[in-house]
Amino acid sequence: MRAIVNITSTRAGEAAGWRARQVKVNDKNEATLAEVLKATTLKDGSSMFDLIADKDNLKSDWALYVDGFLLPGSSSIKSTIKDSVQIHVWDYPFTTVRDA
């Protein structure tokens, strides 16, 4: 399973060192959001999960846009997604000025 991770947040972009990447998770057709975030590496060797999640939930200052649905801060990341889904990483709450 693979997902496409797109970073809109300046904070996450600086931590990752990239803005969009294909992430290979497993050899199945689906994975949980948590599994995808754990497989998404940042430039210091940690994962996107380490940066934006705590246990089974997003941290309150992050949001994900996944397959047409917004998961605001503190949402569960236990849901299962299908192969080739795009995930967008955002700061939360949204501000009137978007990150550059």
Secondary structure by P-SEA (a helix, b strand, c coil): cbbbbbbccaaaaaaacccbbbbbccccccccaaaaaaaccccccccccccccccccccccbbbbccccccccccccccccccbbbbbbbcccccccccc
